[in-house]
Amino acid sequence: MNIRNLPPMLKATALGVLAMYIFDPVAGRRRRALGRDKLVRLRHQAEEAARVTARDLKKRILGTVAEGRAALLEDRVDDAVLVERVRSNLGFLVRHPAFIEVQASDGRVILGGPVLADEVQQLMQCVKSIRGVREVENALEVHDSGDRVPGLQGDAPKPTGQVLDVFQNRWAPSTRFLLGTAGVVLLFGWAKCVRSRPERRS
């Protein structure tokens, strides 16, 4: 409903009620103070959200550029760097990443330690796909159950691998900003198409 289509008397009544609510001699001062406080709080929240989003976007852009440059120019990865790359992904691949042993030598990664049988295939495939890994040797101790294996006990759910940000329960600030912007653009584009669509004559 467009407010311009409302009767003048209804508009005047609404403005009168609003003025009475704000400028009431008894509670009006308190209401105005509460309104100012809410506006200030909203402004601070918006400024903080903008700072966090800008910082997150900057880091992601720099990280993407660095990854692309390294993928094109990187020939050999230091063994220590490669080990850390693999270890940083283990939490997305196995239930108990602390017990996985990782060694690297000239692009060849050796995986050892106890692991559950339903995690082996996912672990091997994902480690092979890590940048800088040329070969993966399986020296893992595979167990069907972790009930009697130190380090594998517990009922933690099986990790599903590292998923895209949009499929996670909590989105990063830059993801919320980009998807929100895309939604607004699509909404306005759809509304424009609807307005420009010729009317059908019966």
C-alpha positions in Angstrom: 0.0 0.0 0.0 1.3 3.4 -1.0 1.1 6.1 1.7 0.3 8.6 -1.0 -3.0 6.9 -1.6 -4.2 7.2 2.1 -6.9 9.7 2.9 -5.6 13.1 4.2 -7.5 12.6 7.5 -5.8 9.3 8.1 -2.4 10.8 7.4 -3.0 13.6 9.8 -4.2 11.2 12.5 -1.1 9.1 12.1 1.2 12.1 12.4 -0.7 13.3 15.4 -0.3 10.0 17.2 3.4 9.9 16.4 3.9 13.5 17.7 1.9 12.7 20.8 4.0 9.6 21.4 7.3 11.5 21.0 6.5 14.9 22.6 4.4 13.6 25.5 5.1 15.9 28.5 5.4 13.0 30.9 7.2 10.2 29.0 8.2 12.0 25.8 11.7 12.9 27.1 12.5 9.3 28.0 11.1 8.0 24.7 13.3 10.5 22.7 16.3 9.5 24.7 15.7 5.8 24.0 15.2 6.6 20.4 18.5 8.5 20.2 20.3 5.7 22.0 19.0 3.1 19.6 20.0 5.2 16.6 23.5 5.7 18.0 23.8 1.9 18.7 22.6 1.1 15.2 25.1 3.5 13.7 28.0 1.9 15.7 26.9 -1.6 14.7 26.7 -0.6 11.1 30.2 1.0 11.2 31.7 -2.1 12.9 30.0 -4.4 10.4 31.4 -2.3 7.6 35.0 -2.4 9.0 34.8 -6.2 9.6 33.5 -6.8 6.1 36.1 -4.6 4.5 38.9 -6.3 6.4 37.6 -9.7 5.5 37.2 -8.8 1.8 40.8 -7.4 1.7 42.2 -10.6 3.3 40.3 -12.8 0.9 41.4 -10.9 -2.2 45.0 -10.8 -1.1 44.8 -14.6 -0.3 43.3 -15.4 -3.7 45.9 -13.3 -5.5 48.7 -15.0 -3.6 47.3 -18.5 -4.3 47.0 -17.7 -8.0 50.5 -16.3 -8.2 51.9 -19.3 -6.3 50.0 -21.8 -8.5 51.5 -20.2 -11.7 55.1 -19.5 -10.4 55.7 -22.0 -7.7 58.0 -24.8 -8.8 59.0 -26.5 -5.5 57.5 -26.2 -2.1 59.6 -26.4 1.1 59.0 -29.6 3.0 58.0 -27.7 6.2 55.5 -25.6 4.3 54.0 -28.6 2.7 53.6 -30.4 6.0 51.8 -27.4 7.4 49.5 -27.2 4.4 48.5 -30.8 4.9 48.1 -30.4 8.6 45.8 -27.4 8.2 43.4 -29.5 6.2 43.3 -32.6 8.4 40.6 -31.2 10.6 38.2 -31.3 7.6 39.1 -34.8 6.7 39.4 -37.0 9.8 37.8 -37.2 13.2 41.1 -37.1 15.2 43.6 -35.1 13.2 46.1 -34.7 16.0 47.1 -38.4 15.7 47.9 -38.2 12.0 51.6 -38.1 11.3 52.7 -36.0 8.3 56.1 -36.1 6.7 57.2 -34.5 3.4 60.2 -34.8 1.1 60.5 -33.1 -2.2 56.7 -33.0 -2.8 56.2 -36.6 -1.5 53.9 -36.7 1.5 53.9 -39.7 3.9 50.8 -40.1 6.1 51.0 -42.3 9.2 49.2 -42.9 12.5 45.8 -44.4 13.4 42.8 -43.6 11.3 39.3 -45.1 10.8 38.6 -47.1 7.7 35.8 -44.8 6.5 38.1 -41.8 6.5 41.0 -43.2 4.4 39.7 -42.6 0.9 38.6 -39.0 1.7 42.0 -38.3 3.4 44.1 -39.6 0.5 42.1 -37.9 -2.2 42.1 -34.5 -0.5 45.8 -34.6 0.4 46.7 -35.4 -3.2 44.8 -32.3 -4.3 46.8 -29.9 -2.1 49.0 -27.6 -4.0 52.6 -28.8 -4.0 51.8 -32.4 -3.3 53.2 -34.7 -6.0 52.8 -38.0 -4.4 51.1 -39.5 -1.3 52.4 -42.6 0.5 49.9 -44.4 2.7 51.5 -45.6 5.9 48.3 -45.3 8.0 47.1 -47.8 10.6 43.6 -48.4 9.5 41.0 -49.5 12.0 37.3 -50.4 11.5 36.4 -49.2 14.9 38.1 -46.9 17.4 36.7 -48.5 20.6 40.0 -50.1 21.6 42.4 -47.7 19.8 44.0 -44.9 21.8 43.4 -41.6 20.0 40.4 -42.9 18.0 37.8 -43.1 20.8 34.8 -40.9 20.9 31.6 -40.4 18.9 32.6 -37.4 16.8 30.8 -37.3 13.4 32.8 -37.9 10.3 34.0 -34.7 8.7 32.7 -34.1 5.2 35.7 -32.2 3.9 36.2 -28.5 3.5 33.0 -27.0 2.2 32.3 -23.7 0.5 31.5 -20.8 2.8 27.9 -20.7 1.6 27.2 -24.2 2.8 28.5 -23.6 6.3 26.3 -22.8 9.3 28.1 -19.4 9.8 29.0 -17.2 6.9 32.0 -15.0 6.7 31.3 -11.2 6.6 32.4 -10.9 3.0 30.1 -13.8 2.0 27.1 -12.2 3.7 27.9 -8.9 2.0 28.4 -10.4 -1.5 25.3 -12.6 -1.4 23.2 -9.7 0.1 24.4 -7.4 -2.7 23.6 -10.0 -5.3 20.1 -10.5 -3.8 19.4 -6.8 -3.9 20.6 -6.5 -7.5 18.5 -9.5 -8.6 15.4 -8.2 -6.7 15.6 -4.7 -8.4 16.3 -6.3 -11.8 13.3 -8.6 -11.4 11.1 -5.6 -10.3 12.3 -3.6 -13.3 11.5 -6.5 -15.7 8.0 -6.7 -14.2 7.4 -3.0 -14.6 8.7 -3.0 -18.2 6.6 -6.1 -19.2 3.8 -5.0 -21.6 0.3 -5.5 -20.3 -1.8 -8.2 -22.0 -5.0 -7.0 -23.6 -8.0 -9.2 -23.3 
